[in-house]
Amino acid sequence: MTTTQTHTQTNPTEKYFMLNTGTTIPAIGLGTWLAEPEQVKNAVKEALKIGYRHIDTATIYGNEDSIGDAIQESGVPRSEIFLSSKLWCNSHRPEDVLPALSKSLEKLKTDYLDMYYMHWPVALKPGPELFLKDENGHGVADPLGTDYVVTWKAMEMIFKETKKVRNIGVSNFTVGQLNRLLENSEIVPAATQIELHPYDTRGDIRELAKDHGIHVTAYSPFGNLNPTYKDKLKEKGIEGRLIDDPVVRRIAEKYNATPNQILISFQIALGNSVIPKSVHAERIRENFTIKLLDVEDVFALSKLNKNAQFNTAEGTFGPEFAPKE
């Protein structure tokens, strides 16, 4: 006699995590990194129609205008959407933070953000060019060497004295950088957004965040499926895509799910919100699924860890920007 094992799933429209400010963040959001403006407009409208209520963008993505248009045209009240953007690295000087935020708000056609992240703990040269590069293709550092702690204090001031941001957070911080920020700040970040997937589970920073009541949001949950990472696979000793890993495939079959759905559900099982990116309607719908994974499957996925972080400061900006903390 054989028995059929059934597995349940959670309605993603009802799954939220509590932030240390008392507000909530939807478990699944739509990531928009590497999404072209016209594509992202349609993607956001489709996502909101399906039930997504968490949209993530950034100044450097160049698509805030399109996202603002999509939200306005969607018919979904702004108050129902958790909207996040990020301070770019050329606006780290304290006097540049509020103007940068104001530009994002104008483009997004909103009076406030639900989350404003510091995109990187990296200060680039201020000016009209977002990402000024030298002859080697490396980022040009801020000549004043503006400390990310100083930038954070400017973000704290905006949080305390205006109604323009409901939460402030950080992104792409190392354990050392986050520790130093915590030691020198008044306000604990509401969230930290980091690259997270079974090939890089980042247990150290997740533990630090948990100890301080900082929520974790995972980007690139499908690992090396991101096209910008393809040249980094050999140096990480990885062959093939995470979604094709036999362990991921086996677990997906067990739950009658796709590998993408398992990788999203894995993050939620760890207590992280997650922002998978897609501009395709069918994939946006597919990704809006939460399977309730058994403990042994969460453990099996965690064991795939290779400490394979693909998106690094030195890879993005140049070797001189490698973290010293």
C-alpha positions as CSV (number, residue, x, y, z in Angstrom):
1,M,0.0,0.0,0.0
2,T,1.3,3.4,-0.9
3,T,0.4,6.7,0.7
4,T,0.3,10.1,-1.0
5,Q,2.0,12.8,0.9
6,T,0.3,16.2,0.7
7,H,2.0,19.5,1.2
8,T,0.3,22.8,2.0
9,Q,1.1,26.3,0.9
10,T,0.4,29.8,2.3
11,N,-1.5,32.5,0.6
12,P,1.2,35.0,-0.3
13,T,-1.1,37.9,0.0
14,E,-1.5,37.1,3.7
15,K,2.2,36.5,4.6
16,Y,4.0,39.5,6.2
17,F,6.9,40.0,8.6
18,M,7.0,42.5,11.4
19,L,9.7,45.2,11.3
20,N,11.3,46.7,14.4
21,T,9.3,49.9,13.8
22,G,6.0,48.1,14.2
23,T,5.2,48.1,10.5
24,T,5.0,45.1,8.3
25,I,6.7,44.0,5.1
26,P,5.1,41.6,2.6
27,A,7.0,38.3,2.4
28,I,7.2,38.3,-1.4
29,G,8.0,41.4,-3.4
30,L,8.9,42.2,-7.0
31,G,12.5,42.9,-7.6
32,T,13.3,45.3,-10.5
33,W,17.1,45.3,-10.8
34,L,18.1,45.0,-14.5
35,A,14.5,45.6,-15.6
36,E,14.2,48.1,-18.5
37,P,11.8,51.0,-17.9
38,E,9.0,49.9,-20.3
39,Q,9.3,46.3,-19.3
40,V,9.2,47.1,-15.6
41,K,6.1,49.2,-16.0
42,N,4.2,46.3,-17.4
43,A,5.7,43.9,-14.8
44,V,4.7,46.1,-11.9
45,K,1.1,46.4,-13.2
46,E,0.9,42.7,-13.6
47,A,2.4,42.0,-10.2
48,L,0.0,44.3,-8.5
49,K,-2.9,42.7,-10.4
50,I,-1.9,39.3,-9.2
51,G,-1.6,40.4,-5.5
52,Y,1.9,41.6,-4.9
53,R,2.1,44.5,-2.5
54,H,5.9,44.9,-2.2
55,I,7.8,46.6,-4.9
56,D,11.5,47.2,-4.7
57,T,13.6,49.6,-6.8
58,A,16.6,51.9,-6.6
59,T,17.9,55.2,-8.0
60,I,20.6,53.3,-10.0
61,Y,18.1,51.0,-11.6
62,G,16.9,53.9,-13.7
63,N,13.3,52.8,-13.6
64,E,11.7,54.7,-10.8
65,D,9.6,56.9,-13.2
66,S,8.1,53.8,-14.9
67,I,7.3,52.2,-11.5
68,G,5.6,55.4,-10.4
69,D,3.5,55.4,-13.5
70,A,2.6,51.7,-13.1
71,I,1.5,52.2,-9.5
72,Q,-0.7,55.1,-10.5
73,E,-2.2,53.2,-13.4
74,S,-2.7,50.0,-11.4
75,G,-5.7,51.2,-9.4
76,V,-4.2,49.8,-6.2
77,P,-4.2,52.4,-3.4
78,R,-0.7,53.6,-2.6
79,S,-1.4,52.9,1.1
80,E,-1.6,49.1,0.3
81,I,1.8,49.0,-1.3
82,F,5.1,48.6,0.5
83,L,7.4,50.6,-1.8
84,S,11.2,50.7,-1.3
85,S,14.0,52.5,-3.0
86,K,17.7,53.0,-2.3
87,L,20.1,55.9,-1.9
88,W,22.8,55.7,-4.5
89,C,26.5,56.0,-3.8
90,N,27.1,59.4,-5.3
91,S,24.8,61.0,-2.8
92,H,26.4,59.8,0.5
93,R,27.4,63.3,1.7
94,P,24.9,64.4,4.3
95,E,23.8,67.4,2.4
96,D,23.0,65.2,-0.7
97,V,20.8,62.6,1.0
98,L,17.5,64.5,1.3
99,P,17.8,65.8,-2.3
100,A,18.4,62.3,-3.6
101,L,15.4,61.0,-1.7
102,S,13.3,63.9,-3.0
103,K,14.2,63.0,-6.6
104,S,13.2,59.4,-6.0
105,L,9.9,60.4,-4.5
106,E,9.2,62.7,-7.5
107,K,9.9,60.0,-10.0
108,L,7.9,57.4,-8.0
109,K,5.1,60.0,-7.8
110,T,4.6,59.4,-4.0
111,D,5.0,61.4,-0.9
112,Y,6.8,58.7,1.1
113,L,8.7,55.5,0.9
114,D,8.0,52.5,3.1
115,M,11.7,51.7,3.1
116,Y,14.7,53.7,2.1
117,Y,17.9,51.7,2.0
118,M,21.5,52.8,1.7
119,H,22.3,50.8,-1.4
120,W,26.0,50.1,-0.6
121,P,28.4,51.2,2.2
122,V,30.4,52.9,-0.6
123,A,30.8,56.6,-1.3
124,L,31.4,57.6,-4.9
125,K,32.3,61.0,-6.2
126,P,29.2,63.3,-6.2
127,G,27.9,64.8,-9.3
128,P,25.3,64.4,-12.1
129,E,26.8,61.1,-13.3
130,L,25.5,58.4,-11.0
131,F,28.5,56.0,-11.5
132,L,31.6,57.9,-12.6
133,K,34.4,55.5,-13.6
134,D,38.1,55.9,-14.1
135,E,40.2,54.6,-17.1
136,N,40.1,51.1,-15.6
137,G,36.4,51.0,-15.4
138,H,36.5,51.3,-11.6
139,G,34.3,53.6,-9.6
140,V,35.7,57.0,-8.6
141,A,35.6,57.4,-4.8
142,D,34.3,60.4,-3.1
143,P,37.4,62.6,-2.6
144,L,36.1,63.4,0.9
145,G,35.9,59.7,1.8
146,T,32.5,60.1,3.3
147,D,31.9,57.5,6.0
148,Y,28.8,55.4,5.6
149,V,28.1,56.1,9.3
150,V,27.9,59.8,8.5
151,T,25.5,59.0,5.7
152,W,23.4,56.9,8.0
153,K,23.1,59.7,10.5
154,A,21.6,61.9,7.7
155,M,19.1,59.1,7.0
156,E,18.3,59.0,10.7
157,M,17.6,62.7,10.6
158,I,15.2,62.3,7.7
159,F,13.4,59.4,9.4
160,K,13.0,61.4,12.6
161,E,12.1,64.8,11.2
162,T,10.1,64.2,8.1
163,K,7.3,61.9,6.9
164,K,9.1,61.0,3.8
165,V,10.4,57.5,4.9
166,R,8.6,55.1,7.2
167,N,11.6,52.8,7.6
168,I,15.3,53.0,6.9
169,G,17.6,50.2,6.1
170,V,20.9,49.1,4.6
171,S,21.9,46.9,1.7
172,N,25.1,44.9,0.8
173,F,26.7,45.5,4.2
174,T,29.2,42.9,5.6
175,V,29.0,41.7,9.2
176,G,31.9,44.1,10.1
177,Q,30.2,47.1,8.5
178,L,26.8,46.4,10.1
179,N,28.4,45.9,13.5
180,R,30.3,49.2,13.1
181,L,27.1,51.0,12.0
182,L,25.2,49.6,15.0
183,E,28.0,50.8,17.4
184,N,27.7,54.3,16.0
185,S,24.0,54.9,15.3
186,E,21.0,56.0,17.2
187,I,18.4,54.1,15.0
188,V,18.8,50.3,14.3
189,P,18.1,49.6,10.7
190,A,14.7,48.1,10.1
191,A,16.1,45.8,7.4
192,T,19.2,44.7,5.6
193,Q,18.9,43.6,2.0
194,I,21.5,41.1,0.8
195,E,22.2,38.5,-1.8
196,L,20.8,35.3,-0.4
197,H,20.4,31.8,-1.9
198,P,21.4,28.2,-1.0
199,Y,24.8,28.7,-2.5
200,D,25.4,31.6,-0.2
201,T,23.3,31.4,3.0
202,R,25.1,34.2,4.8
203,G,24.5,32.7,8.3
204,D,26.8,35.2,10.0
205,I,24.9,38.3,8.9
206,R,21.5,36.7,9.3
207,E,22.5,35.9,12.9
208,L,23.7,39.4,13.6
209,A,20.5,40.8,12.2
210,K,18.4,38.5,14.3
211,D,20.3,39.5,17.4
212,H,19.4,43.2,16.8
213,G,15.9,42.8,15.5
214,I,16.8,43.6,11.9
215,H,14.7,42.0,9.2
216,V,16.5,40.4,6.3
217,T,15.3,40.8,2.7
218,A,16.8,38.4,0.1
219,Y,17.7,39.5,-3.4
220,S,18.9,37.1,-6.2
221,P,17.2,34.2,-4.6
222,F,17.8,32.1,-7.7
223,G,21.6,32.5,-7.3
224,N,23.6,32.4,-10.5
225,L,20.5,32.6,-12.7
226,N,21.2,36.4,-12.7
227,P,23.0,37.1,-16.0
228,T,25.4,39.6,-14.4
229,Y,26.9,36.7,-12.4
230,K,27.8,34.4,-15.3
231,D,31.4,35.4,-15.4
232,K,31.9,34.7,-11.7
233,L,31.0,31.1,-11.7
234,K,34.4,29.6,-12.4
235,E,36.1,31.7,-9.7
236,K,33.5,30.4,-7.2
237,G,34.0,26.8,-8.4
238,I,30.4,26.4,-9.5
239,E,29.2,24.6,-12.6
240,G,25.6,24.8,-13.7
241,R,22.7,26.8,-12.4
242,L,21.3,26.7,-8.9
243,I,17.8,25.9,-10.2
244,D,19.2,22.8,-11.9
245,D,20.9,21.5,-8.7
246,P,19.8,17.9,-8.0
247,V,18.8,18.8,-4.4
248,V,16.7,21.7,-5.6
249,R,15.1,19.6,-8.3
250,R,14.3,16.7,-5.9
251,I,12.6,19.0,-3.4
252,A,10.7,20.8,-6.2
253,E,9.4,17.4,-7.4
254,K,8.4,16.5,-3.8
255,Y,6.2,19.6,-3.5
256,N,4.9,19.6,-7.1
257,A,6.6,22.9,-7.5
258,T,9.1,24.7,-9.7
259,P,12.7,25.2,-8.5
260,N,12.0,29.0,-8.4
261,Q,9.0,28.4,-6.0
262,I,11.2,26.2,-3.8
263,L,14.0,28.8,-3.6
264,I,11.5,31.6,-2.8
265,S,9.9,29.4,-0.1
266,F,13.3,28.6,1.3
267,Q,13.9,32.2,2.1
268,I,10.5,32.6,3.7
269,A,11.1,29.5,5.8
270,L,14.3,31.2,7.1
271,G,12.2,34.3,8.1
272,N,13.4,36.5,5.2
273,S,11.3,38.4,2.8
274,V,12.3,37.9,-0.8
275,I,12.2,40.0,-4.0
276,P,12.5,37.8,-7.1
277,K,12.8,39.8,-10.3
278,S,11.0,39.0,-13.5
279,V,9.4,41.0,-16.3
280,H,7.4,38.0,-17.7
281,A,3.8,37.7,-16.6
282,E,3.8,33.9,-16.3
283,R,7.0,33.9,-14.2
284,I,5.7,36.8,-12.0
285,R,2.7,34.7,-11.2
286,E,4.8,31.5,-10.7
287,N,7.0,33.3,-8.2
288,F,4.0,34.5,-6.1
289,T,3.8,31.1,-4.3
290,I,4.8,30.0,-0.9
291,K,5.3,26.3,-0.2
292,L,5.5,25.2,3.5
293,L,8.8,23.3,3.5
294,D,9.5,20.5,5.9
295,V,12.4,21.1,8.2
296,E,14.6,18.5,6.6
297,D,14.2,20.2,3.2
298,V,15.2,23.6,4.6
299,F,18.2,21.9,6.1
300,A,19.1,20.1,2.8
301,L,19.0,23.4,0.9
302,S,21.1,25.1,3.6
303,K,23.7,22.4,3.2
304,L,24.3,23.5,-0.4
305,N,26.1,26.6,0.9
306,K,29.3,27.3,-0.9
307,N,29.8,30.9,0.4
308,A,29.4,31.9,-3.2
309,Q,28.5,35.6,-3.0
310,F,28.4,36.9,-6.6
311,N,27.5,40.6,-6.0
312,T,30.4,42.2,-4.1
313,A,31.7,45.7,-3.6
314,E,35.0,44.9,-5.3
315,G,33.2,43.3,-8.2
316,T,30.9,46.2,-8.6
317,F,33.2,49.2,-8.0
318,G,36.7,47.8,-8.2
319,P,39.3,46.1,-6.0
320,E,40.0,49.2,-4.0
321,F,36.5,49.1,-2.7
322,A,36.8,45.6,-1.1
323,P,35.5,45.8,2.5
324,K,38.1,46.3,5.2
325,E,35.6,45.4,7.9
